[in-house]
Amino acid sequence: MPLRDSWQTRIKAVDRQFAAVQLAVSRLLEEGRRNPTILKCGVQHRDVVNAAKDLEGTCIIRLFAEFESGLRQYWETIALSHPKTKDLLDSLAARCRIGNDQRDNAHPIREYRNSLVHEREDEEVAPVPIAEARGYLCTFFSFLPRQW
């Protein structure tokens, strides 16, 4: 029987992994500047710079994937449909008495994730810092039943 808390732990783990990789990349940037010979396999300093620039967005994608997977797992226990993610959030907010504020905090993260995944340059979507996203998604998740 899945536990709500285990899904929240998975979401928080992505945030901690982001911090760990961010630390490693910043150290590699420092060391690579001092000693370019440490970069191997065709990796150049600019590749590390680009990785550092894109790291938070990459982790937002992972963070939201964990969140959505947990929501879908719960949804399968209460319904037979497979709604779009926007509709899933709205439906769960209604069924689980999740406040409009919590629902409205989750949607910008979904929209930001979509802009990253689908590279929608025609839309202006504000980035959401990973720590803020983690807090909002864990709060949303906290309204689900403890077990299902």
N, C-alpha and C positions, 0 to 999 in steps of 0.2 A: 504494500500500500504506500504510494508516494506521500512524502511529507512536504508541506509548504516550505518549512524551514530549510530543507535540503536544496530546494530550488533557489531560495534566497542566498544560501551559502555559495552556490554555483555562480550566481550573479556577482557576488562580492569577490569571488576568486578571480574573475576576469579583471576587476579593478586592481587587485593586488598584482596580478601578472603584468598588467600595464605598467605599474610602478616599477616592477623589477626590470622589465625590458627597457623602459625609458632610462633607468639608471645605467643599464648595460650599454645602450646606444650612446648615451652622453659620454661615458668613459671611452668607448671606442672612437668617438669623434675627437676627443682630447688626445688620445694616444695616437690615432691615425694622423693627426696633424703633426705631431712630434716625430713619428716614425712611420712613414707610409708603407714600409715593407711588411708591416703586420697584416695588411689587407691582402687576402688571398682569393683565389678562384675568380679572378677578373673583377672583383669588387673594387671600386674606386671611392675616393673620399666623397664625391658628389652623390654616390649611391647611398652612403650612410646618411648624408644630409637629407636626402629625399625620404629615406626610411624614417628618420626622426620626425620629419615634417608630417608624414602620413600616419604615424603610429597611433595617435589618439583616434582618428577616424576608423582605422582598422579595428581597434579595440571596441569602439562603439558598435560596429557591426557584430562582433562576437558577443558583446554584452546584450544587445537586443535579441540576438539569436537564442541565447540561453533563456531570456525572459519569455520570448514567444513560444519556445519549445515547452516550457512549463505550463504556460497558459493553454496551449493546445492539448497537452496531456490531460489537464483538468477538464477542458471542454469536452473531450471524448467521453468523459464519465457522465456528462449531463445532457449531451445532444449528439445527434448523428450527422450534423452538417459540418462543412469545412469552410467557414466564412473567411472573407478577406480579413487581413489583420486589423484594419480600421474597425470593421464591424465586430470582430472578436473583442476588441477592447471595449467598444460601446456596449455590447451585449453582456459582457462580464460585469461591467460597471453597473448596469441595471440589475442584473440577477443577484449580485453579491453586495449590493448597496454600497458601492464604491463611489465616493463623492465626486462631484463634477470637477473639483480642483485636482484630485488625483488623476482622474481620467484626462483632464486637459493638460496635465503635466507629462503624461505618457505620449500623447500624440506628437508633440514636436520632436521627440526622440525617434519615433517611428518615421516621421517625415525626413529628419536628418539622415537616418540610416538609409532610407530609400534614395535620397539624393546622392549618397556615397556609392551605393550599390549600382544604381541605374545611371549615374553620371548625368543627371538632369541639369544641364547648364541653363535652361530656359526658366528655371524656378530659382527664386532667392530663398534659401533655407538657412536659418541661423544655426551655426554649430552649437552643440550642447556639450559642455565639458563632461568628461567621463565621470567624475565624482558626483556631479549634479545628477547626471543620468542614472547612475547606480542608486542614489537616494530615492529618486522618483519611482524607479521601477520596483525597488524593494518595498516601498510604501504601498504601491498598487497591489503587489503580490500579497502583502500582509492582510488584505481583506478576504483572501480566499480561505476556504476551510483549512484547518491544520492538517487533516488527512483526507485523502480521497481514494 
